[in-house]
Each structure stands twice: as structure tokens, then as C-alpha cells.
Amino acid sequence: MKKLGILVLLLAFSGVSCAVNQGGNAEVVVKTAKNNILGYSVPLFPGFKFVPERSFVYESGDVKMGRFVFVGQAKVEDVVLYYKEVLPQQGWEPVAVSVFGKEAILTYVTPEQTLNINLSRKGSTTTMIVQLGPKGEAPLGPPVNTGK
């Protein structure tokens, strides 16, 4: 139920964030929130530039989450190798790392948070989408057989 609530919040906020990010000070708000949410626990690949107009944040009480977009010139393989080395040093446990051609998806967790890094390369530009939010809870007990 908690996962569903977070998903609903993310979907609802993604529609609102587009409107919020159109304002004059929205870029400053998103940059400040990026620094507060990512902090030092998620290092950024050197040379990548933040794209605030494609990013959004959600903060409510203790819940902080965001989707941050960055672009750079590095190869996907180099970025993957960097995060495979650096993130465990910051306390992140790898869940899955998938590389397929010019794209990759990395998923890491801490006891409190989930981190997804999506990479894609077009031409000489690599886009990195960093999504960070609270770690969801697994359902209690075995799955329920619905008879279907």
C-alpha cells in the first residue's frame, strides 16, 4: 500500500512539476533541492552538466525524492564502471546493473533509499537520469493466490 501511495504521489507530482519548472525561479529551486537530496551520498560523474528544466523534486515532510537529468560526453561503459566502483564506497548496495548497447540501468539501495541511474547515448552525448527516493517495503507474507 505504501508503494502505491508513493507511485501515486510521483505520478501526480510529475504533472505538477512541469508547470512549476516553467517559472522564473524554478531552476534555482530544482538545483537547490538536487543538492539537498543527492547530497554527498550520490557522487556525480565528472563533466556531466545538470539539466534543471528536465528534472523535478518532491519533498513533503520526511519524504524526499527526485528525478535529475544530466548530460555529458562520456561513454556509457565508463559511467557504469565509475558507479560500480564509487557507489559501494558511499554505502550503496547493488541490486541490478544491466548494460545493453548504448544504454544501461543501474539500481542500488541503502536501508532507507533506492537509487536508479538510467544511461543512454545518442551520437556523442550521454544522458543520465538519476532517480532517488525512499526504499519501498516488501509485502508481508507470501503472495496471495487469487485463483486466476
N, C-alpha and C positions, 0 to 999 in steps of 0.2 A: 504494500500500500504506500509505503514511504517513497519507493521508486516511482510509482505512478504520479505521486504528488510533485516530485522533483521534475519529472518529464513534462507534466502539465505546466509547471512554472517556467521551464525552459522554453517550451513552445509559445506560451503566452508572452513571455518577455522578448522573444526573438522578433515578434511583430512590433512590439512597442519600441524596441531598441533601434529599429530602423528609423523611426520618427525622431527619437531622442538624438541619434547620431547626426541628424541633419542640422542641428542647432549650432550656433557660433562657438560656444564653449564646450561642446560635446567632445571634441578631440582632446582637450585638456582633461576632462573628466575621465575619459577612457584611458588615457595614458597614466593618470594618477592611480586609477583602480588597477590597471595592469601591474604597476609597480607594487601596490599593496597586496594583490592576490598572488602573483607569481613570486614576488619577493626574491629571496636568495635560494629557495628550495628548487627552483626550476631555472637552471642557467640557460641563457640563450646562445645559440650557435653564433660564433663570431662573424661579423659582417652582415648579418641579416637586419633588415630595416622593418620597423613596426608599421603596420597599415591600419591606423585607427578607424578609418571610415568603413572597414570591413570587419571590425571587431566589436564585441559587446561584453558587458559585465552585468552581473546581477548580484546585489548584496541586500540581504534582509536579515537583521539580527545576526545570528552566528553563521548563517548560510552565505557563503561567498563562492561564486562560480563565474567562469568567463570563457569566452572563445576569442582567441587572439591570433591575428593573421600577420605573418612576416614574409618577406620576400628577400631572396639573395641569389648569389651566383654559384654556390657550392653544389656538387653532385649529391644526389640522394644518398648514395652509398657512404659518402664521407660524413653526412649528417647523422646517419644511422649509427655508424661506428663511434662518433663522438658521444651520442646519448647512451649507447650501450656501456661506454666506459664511465661517463660522468654521473649519470643519474643514480646508480647504486651507491656512489660515494656520498650522495645527498640524502640517502635513506629511502630511495625508491626501489621497490621490488618489481622486476619484470614479470608481466603476465603473458604478453604475446608481442613478438616482433615479426612482422611479415613484410618482405620486400619482394615486389613483383615488377620487373622492368624499371620504369622511371617513376614508380610510386612505392610508398611504404606506409605502414601503420604500426605505431609503437604504443603499447599500453603498459602503464606502470601504476602501482598502488603503494600507498602507505596505509597504516591503520585508519587514517582519517580521510584520505583523499584518493581520487582516481585521476590519472593524467593520460590523455590521448594526444599523440602527435601524428598528424597526417601530413605526408610529404608528396608532392607531385612536381614533376619537371616538364616544362614546355620550352623548347629552344634552349636558351642559356639561363633561363630563370627558374628557380625552385621556389615554390610556395609552401610554406609551413603553417599549418593550422594547429595551434596548441589549445586544447580544451582541458580545463581544470575544474573540478567540482568535488563535492563531498562523496565519499565512498558509500555506495548503496549497501543495503543489508540483504543478505540471502534469506529466502523464506525459511521459516521454521518447519522442520519435519520433512518427510518425503513428499513428492508430488502427489496431488490428488487425482485419482483415476476418474475421469468424467464419463467414461463409457463410450466415448466417441472413437 
